[in-house]
């Protein structure tokens, strides 16, 4: 793994940063207040090839990997306008379809995901399963008369279902050999009969709304199944590792934005004839926040490198660590940034107060920091399971 970023990655970073700053925090905040997604930014990012940078060239993408896509999301976040659905549509759904989808599914979805004309959501979390993907109760069974799939179950905290053309749903089918349930992935178009959505009333103010989904004998054609019915967890975690890496990018970008606002303020705000940034009580916590964000980025880059190299096992450990480190660093950076500005940190003018709630998301989703600590203690350190 190269420790120094390539010239291509530096150029990508600079170009995306320029795009992000063209729109900026004021634009992004306005879209949130208007209750709509950042459509203009999404469309321009797609037109410039950034949304599909990780998807195969033969299907309209840039031919890169999660390493490149994470750069895009991080830099947009650092400019104050992160696109949350990048975590879902090109990273999770695009990756799963690119790796396991049929040729027909790839032709139908990948070019459209890359050029931004279609968006896909991802439904895995359930009210009673939480972080335990082994307890998912959404089930899929075959209609023996037609060969169709029938899906029944519930999902919660699914982002952007109202603007997504389809949702990639994680269900479970019965293994004919063992009788045990195993995870499988299905493409469910938005207007499919029996596929209901209900908006969750969130305190978190974001462009992408959260939904509960109800699937009541949703009938899907046989080709709605993505990949091999017997692949199970392999396919699922092919999408979850990019999700963790991209969540780290989301958090690092958010933390960098907050830190840059705080550093600028600390350089300019003068009290008792000196900029407040000249005092160590202000300077040192900001320096620590910068160090933590940089360390989290290194782990994120390692995770992306392992994933793009095909090392799913190594990427799983690194992606969890990256998500943990980035979430912690983001929360601390935002908290310190708001504290640096004092009362101004809670005003609309500086755009930091809304990040207090948003930063917490990176600790909670898509997997809590406690479950990551469980993973590392058990999988890495070989300690006994506590659950």
C-alpha positions as CSV (number, residue, x, y, z in Angstrom):
1,X,0.0,0.0,0.0
2,X,1.5,3.4,-1.0
3,X,1.8,5.8,1.9
4,X,2.1,8.8,-0.3
5,X,-0.9,9.6,-2.5
6,X,-0.4,9.3,-6.2
7,X,-0.5,12.3,-8.5
8,X,-3.8,11.0,-10.0
9,X,-5.4,10.9,-6.5
10,X,-4.0,14.4,-5.7
11,X,-5.5,15.7,-8.9
12,X,-8.8,14.0,-8.2
13,X,-8.9,15.5,-4.7
14,X,-8.1,19.0,-6.0
15,X,-10.8,18.8,-8.7
16,X,-13.5,17.5,-6.4
17,X,-12.6,20.1,-3.8
18,X,-13.0,22.9,-6.4
19,X,-16.5,21.5,-7.3
20,X,-17.5,21.3,-3.6
21,X,-16.4,24.9,-2.9
22,X,-18.3,26.0,-6.0
23,X,-21.5,25.0,-4.2
24,X,-20.3,25.3,-0.6
25,X,-22.0,25.0,2.8
26,X,-24.6,27.8,2.1
27,X,-26.0,25.9,-0.9
28,X,-26.1,22.6,1.0
29,X,-27.8,24.2,4.0
30,X,-30.4,25.8,1.8
31,X,-31.3,22.4,0.2
32,X,-31.7,20.9,3.7
33,X,-34.0,23.7,4.7
34,X,-36.0,23.3,1.6
35,X,-36.4,19.6,2.3
36,X,-34.8,18.5,-0.9
37,X,-31.6,16.7,-2.0
38,X,-28.7,18.5,-3.4
39,X,-29.8,17.7,-7.0
40,X,-27.6,20.2,-8.8
41,X,-24.4,19.1,-7.1
42,X,-25.3,15.5,-7.5
43,X,-25.9,16.0,-11.3
44,X,-22.7,17.9,-11.8
45,X,-20.6,15.4,-9.8
46,X,-22.1,12.7,-12.0
47,X,-21.5,14.6,-15.2
48,X,-17.8,15.1,-14.3
49,X,-17.5,11.3,-13.7
50,X,-17.1,11.5,-9.9
51,X,-20.2,9.5,-8.8
52,X,-19.3,6.4,-10.8
53,X,-15.5,6.6,-10.4
54,X,-15.5,3.2,-8.7
55,X,-17.7,1.4,-11.3
56,X,-16.4,-0.6,-14.3
57,X,-15.5,1.4,-17.4
58,X,-17.4,-1.0,-19.6
59,X,-20.6,0.0,-17.8
60,X,-20.1,3.7,-17.8
61,X,-17.9,4.1,-14.7
62,X,-14.4,5.4,-14.2
63,X,-12.8,2.0,-13.7
64,X,-11.4,3.0,-10.2
65,X,-12.3,1.7,-6.8
66,X,-13.5,2.6,-3.4
67,X,-10.2,4.4,-2.9
68,X,-11.2,7.0,-5.5
69,X,-14.8,7.2,-4.5
70,X,-13.8,7.8,-0.8
71,X,-11.7,10.8,-2.0
72,X,-14.7,12.2,-3.8
73,X,-17.0,12.0,-0.7
74,X,-14.3,13.2,1.7
75,X,-13.5,16.3,-0.4
76,X,-17.2,17.2,-0.9
77,X,-17.7,16.9,2.9
78,X,-14.6,19.0,3.6
79,X,-16.2,21.7,1.4
80,X,-19.4,21.5,3.5
81,X,-21.6,19.6,1.2
82,X,-21.3,15.8,1.7
83,X,-23.6,13.6,-0.4
84,X,-24.8,10.9,1.9
85,X,-26.3,8.8,-0.9
86,X,-22.8,8.3,-2.3
87,X,-22.4,5.8,0.5
88,X,-25.4,3.9,-0.7
89,X,-26.0,4.2,-4.4
90,X,-22.5,3.9,-6.1
91,X,-20.6,2.4,-3.1
92,X,-22.9,-0.3,-1.7
93,X,-25.4,-1.0,-4.5
94,X,-23.1,-0.2,-7.4
95,X,-20.4,-2.4,-6.0
96,X,-22.7,-5.4,-5.2
97,X,-24.2,-5.3,-8.7
98,X,-20.8,-4.9,-10.4
99,X,-19.4,-7.8,-8.5
100,X,-22.4,-10.2,-8.4
101,X,-25.1,-8.9,-10.7
102,X,-26.2,-10.5,-13.9
103,X,-25.2,-8.9,-17.2
104,X,-28.7,-7.6,-17.6
105,X,-28.6,-6.1,-14.1
106,X,-25.3,-4.5,-14.8
107,X,-26.5,-3.0,-18.1
108,X,-29.7,-1.8,-16.5
109,X,-28.2,-0.1,-13.4
110,X,-24.5,0.6,-13.5
111,X,-24.5,3.2,-16.3
112,X,-27.4,5.0,-14.7
113,X,-25.9,4.9,-11.2
114,X,-22.7,6.3,-12.7
115,X,-24.3,9.2,-14.7
116,X,-26.6,10.1,-11.8
117,X,-29.9,9.5,-13.7
118,X,-30.9,6.7,-11.4
119,X,-30.4,6.3,-7.6
120,X,-30.6,3.2,-5.5
121,X,-31.2,2.9,-1.7
122,X,-30.2,0.1,0.6
123,X,-32.4,-1.7,3.2
124,X,-30.8,-4.0,5.8
125,X,-31.6,-2.7,9.3
126,X,-34.7,-4.1,11.0
127,X,-36.6,-3.0,14.1
128,X,-35.8,-6.2,16.0
129,X,-32.4,-7.2,14.4
130,X,-30.4,-4.0,15.0
131,X,-26.8,-4.7,14.3
132,X,-27.3,-8.5,14.2
133,X,-27.6,-9.2,10.5
134,X,-28.0,-12.9,11.4
135,X,-31.5,-12.1,12.9
136,X,-32.9,-10.5,9.8
137,X,-36.5,-11.7,9.5
138,X,-37.4,-10.3,6.0
139,X,-38.0,-13.5,4.1
140,X,-38.2,-14.3,0.4
141,X,-39.9,-17.4,-0.8
142,X,-40.6,-18.8,-4.3
143,X,-44.0,-18.9,-5.9
144,X,-43.9,-22.5,-7.2
145,X,-46.4,-21.6,-9.9
146,X,-44.5,-18.7,-11.5
147,X,-41.0,-18.8,-10.1
148,X,-41.4,-15.3,-8.8
149,X,-40.1,-14.2,-5.4
150,X,-42.4,-13.0,-2.6
151,X,-40.8,-10.8,0.0
152,X,-42.3,-10.0,3.4
153,X,-40.8,-8.0,6.2
154,X,-39.9,-4.6,7.6
155,X,-36.8,-2.3,7.4
156,X,-36.0,0.9,9.2
157,X,-33.6,3.8,8.8
158,X,-33.4,3.5,5.1
159,X,-32.1,6.7,3.5
160,X,-33.5,8.4,0.4
161,X,-36.2,5.8,-0.5
162,X,-38.4,8.6,-1.7
163,X,-35.9,9.7,-4.4
164,X,-34.4,6.3,-5.2
165,X,-35.6,4.4,-8.2
166,X,-35.2,1.1,-6.4
167,X,-34.0,-0.3,-3.0
168,X,-31.5,-3.1,-2.7
169,X,-33.2,-5.2,0.0
170,X,-31.5,-7.7,2.2
171,X,-33.8,-10.7,2.8
172,X,-33.3,-14.3,3.7
173,X,-34.1,-17.5,1.8
174,X,-34.2,-21.0,3.0
175,X,-31.3,-23.2,2.1
176,X,-32.8,-26.3,0.4
177,X,-29.9,-28.5,1.7
178,X,-29.9,-27.4,5.4
179,X,-33.3,-25.7,5.9
180,X,-31.5,-22.7,7.5
181,X,-32.1,-19.2,6.4
182,X,-29.3,-17.3,4.5
183,X,-29.1,-13.7,3.3
184,X,-29.9,-12.7,-0.2
185,X,-30.2,-9.4,-2.0
186,X,-33.1,-8.2,-4.1
187,X,-33.7,-5.2,-6.3
188,X,-37.1,-3.8,-5.4
189,X,-38.4,-0.9,-7.7
190,X,-39.9,2.0,-5.9
191,X,-43.5,1.6,-7.1
192,X,-43.7,-2.2,-6.7
193,X,-47.2,-3.2,-5.3
194,X,-47.0,-4.0,-1.6
195,X,-43.8,-2.0,-1.1
196,X,-44.8,0.7,1.4
197,X,-42.7,3.5,2.9
198,X,-43.3,5.7,5.9
199,X,-41.1,8.7,6.8
200,X,-39.5,8.6,10.2
201,X,-39.7,11.9,12.1
202,X,-36.0,12.6,12.8
203,X,-34.4,15.4,14.9
204,X,-31.5,15.1,12.5
205,X,-32.0,17.7,9.8
206,X,-30.6,16.3,6.6
207,X,-31.4,16.4,2.9
208,X,-31.9,12.6,2.8
209,X,-35.0,11.5,4.7
210,X,-35.2,8.3,6.7
211,X,-37.9,5.7,6.1
212,X,-39.5,2.6,7.5
213,X,-40.3,0.1,4.8
214,X,-43.0,-2.5,4.9
215,X,-42.9,-5.4,2.4
216,X,-46.2,-7.2,2.2
217,X,-45.9,-10.2,-0.1
218,X,-44.0,-8.0,-2.6
219,X,-43.9,-9.9,-5.8
220,X,-40.6,-9.8,-7.8
221,X,-39.5,-11.6,-10.9
222,X,-36.9,-14.3,-10.6
223,X,-34.2,-11.9,-12.0
224,X,-34.7,-9.5,-9.1
225,X,-32.2,-11.6,-7.2
226,X,-28.7,-10.2,-7.3
227,X,-26.0,-12.8,-7.6
228,X,-26.0,-16.4,-6.5
229,X,-28.7,-17.6,-4.2
230,X,-26.1,-19.7,-2.3
231,X,-23.5,-17.0,-1.9
232,X,-25.0,-15.7,1.3
233,X,-22.8,-13.5,3.5
234,X,-20.1,-13.2,0.9
235,X,-22.3,-10.9,-1.2
236,X,-23.7,-9.0,1.7
237,X,-20.3,-8.1,3.1
238,X,-19.1,-7.1,-0.3
239,X,-21.4,-4.2,0.1
240,X,-20.9,-3.6,3.9
241,X,-17.1,-3.1,3.7
242,X,-17.5,-0.2,1.2
243,X,-20.2,1.2,3.3
244,X,-17.9,1.4,6.3
245,X,-15.1,2.9,4.3
246,X,-17.4,5.5,2.8
247,X,-18.9,6.3,6.2
248,X,-15.3,7.0,7.3
249,X,-14.9,9.3,4.3
250,X,-18.1,11.1,5.2
251,X,-17.0,11.6,8.8
252,X,-13.5,12.7,7.9
253,X,-14.8,15.3,5.4
254,X,-17.3,16.6,8.0
255,X,-14.5,16.8,10.6
256,X,-12.2,18.6,8.2
257,X,-14.9,21.2,7.4
258,X,-15.5,21.9,11.0
259,X,-11.8,22.1,11.8
260,X,-11.1,24.5,8.9
261,X,-13.9,26.9,10.1
262,X,-12.5,26.8,13.7
263,X,-8.9,27.4,12.6
264,X,-9.9,30.3,10.4
265,X,-11.9,31.8,13.3
266,X,-9.1,31.3,15.8
267,X,-6.6,33.1,13.5
268,X,-8.9,36.1,13.0
269,X,-10.7,36.4,16.3
270,X,-8.7,38.8,18.5
271,X,-9.3,39.2,22.3
272,X,-6.9,40.9,24.7
273,X,-4.8,42.1,21.7
274,X,-4.0,38.6,20.4
275,X,-5.7,36.1,18.1
276,X,-7.4,33.4,20.3
277,X,-5.5,30.8,18.3
278,X,-2.3,32.0,19.8
279,X,-3.4,30.5,23.2
280,X,-2.6,26.8,23.7
281,X,-5.9,26.1,25.3
282,X,-7.4,26.8,21.8
283,X,-4.6,25.7,19.6
284,X,-3.7,22.3,21.1
285,X,-7.2,20.8,21.0
286,X,-7.5,21.9,17.3
287,X,-4.1,20.3,16.6
288,X,-5.2,17.1,18.3
289,X,-8.3,17.0,16.2
290,X,-6.3,17.4,13.0
291,X,-4.0,14.6,14.1
292,X,-6.9,12.3,14.8
293,X,-8.5,13.0,11.4
294,X,-5.3,12.4,9.6
295,X,-4.7,9.1,11.4
296,X,-8.3,8.0,10.6
297,X,-7.7,8.9,6.9
298,X,-4.7,6.6,6.8
299,X,-6.7,3.7,8.1
300,X,-9.5,4.5,5.6
301,X,-7.0,4.5,2.8
302,X,-5.6,1.1,4.0
303,X,-9.1,-0.3,4.1
304,X,-9.9,1.0,0.6
305,X,-6.6,-0.4,-0.8
306,X,-7.3,-3.8,0.7
307,X,-10.8,-3.9,-0.6
308,X,-9.8,-2.8,-4.1
309,X,-7.1,-5.4,-4.1
310,X,-9.7,-8.1,-3.5
311,X,-8.7,-8.9,0.1
312,X,-12.2,-9.0,1.6
313,X,-11.1,-10.4,5.0
314,X,-8.3,-7.9,5.5
315,X,-10.6,-5.1,4.3
316,X,-13.3,-6.1,6.8
317,X,-11.0,-5.5,9.8
318,X,-9.5,-2.3,8.4
319,X,-12.9,-0.9,7.3
320,X,-14.3,-1.4,10.8
321,X,-11.3,0.3,12.3
322,X,-11.4,3.1,9.9
323,X,-15.1,3.7,10.5
324,X,-14.5,3.7,14.3
325,X,-11.5,6.0,14.2
326,X,-13.2,8.4,11.8
327,X,-16.4,8.6,13.8
328,X,-14.5,9.4,17.0
329,X,-12.3,11.9,15.3
330,X,-15.3,13.6,13.6
331,X,-17.3,14.0,16.8
332,X,-14.2,15.5,18.7
333,X,-13.4,17.8,15.8
334,X,-17.0,19.2,15.5
335,X,-17.3,19.6,19.3
336,X,-14.0,21.4,19.5
337,X,-14.8,23.6,16.5
338,X,-18.1,24.7,18.1
339,X,-16.4,25.3,21.4
340,X,-13.7,27.4,19.7
341,X,-16.3,29.7,18.2
342,X,-18.2,30.0,21.5
343,X,-21.7,31.4,20.9
344,X,-20.9,31.9,17.2
345,X,-20.5,28.2,16.9
346,X,-24.3,27.9,17.4
347,X,-25.2,30.5,14.8
348,X,-26.4,29.8,11.2
349,X,-23.6,32.1,9.9
350,X,-20.9,29.6,10.6
351,X,-22.8,26.4,9.8
352,X,-21.3,24.3,12.6
353,X,-24.2,23.8,15.0
354,X,-26.1,21.4,12.6
355,X,-23.0,19.2,12.6
356,X,-23.3,18.4,16.3
357,X,-26.1,16.0,15.6
358,X,-24.8,14.9,12.2
359,X,-21.4,14.0,13.6
360,X,-23.1,11.5,16.0
361,X,-24.4,9.5,13.1
362,X,-20.8,8.5,12.2
363,X,-20.6,6.8,15.6
364,X,-23.9,5.1,15.4
365,X,-24.4,4.0,11.8
366,X,-24.0,1.8,9.9
367,X,-22.6,-0.1,12.8
368,X,-22.1,1.2,16.4
369,X,-18.7,1.7,17.8
370,X,-19.4,-0.9,20.4
371,X,-20.1,-3.6,17.8
372,X,-16.8,-2.6,16.1
373,X,-15.0,-3.1,19.4
374,X,-16.7,-6.5,19.7
375,X,-15.5,-7.3,16.2
376,X,-11.9,-6.3,16.9
377,X,-11.7,-8.0,20.3
378,X,-13.1,-11.2,19.0
379,X,-11.8,-11.4,15.4
380,X,-8.4,-9.7,15.8
381,X,-7.4,-10.3,19.4
382,X,-9.0,-13.7,19.7
383,X,-10.9,-12.9,22.9
384,X,-14.1,-14.8,23.8
385,X,-17.4,-13.5,22.5
386,X,-19.5,-11.5,24.9
387,X,-22.7,-12.1,22.9
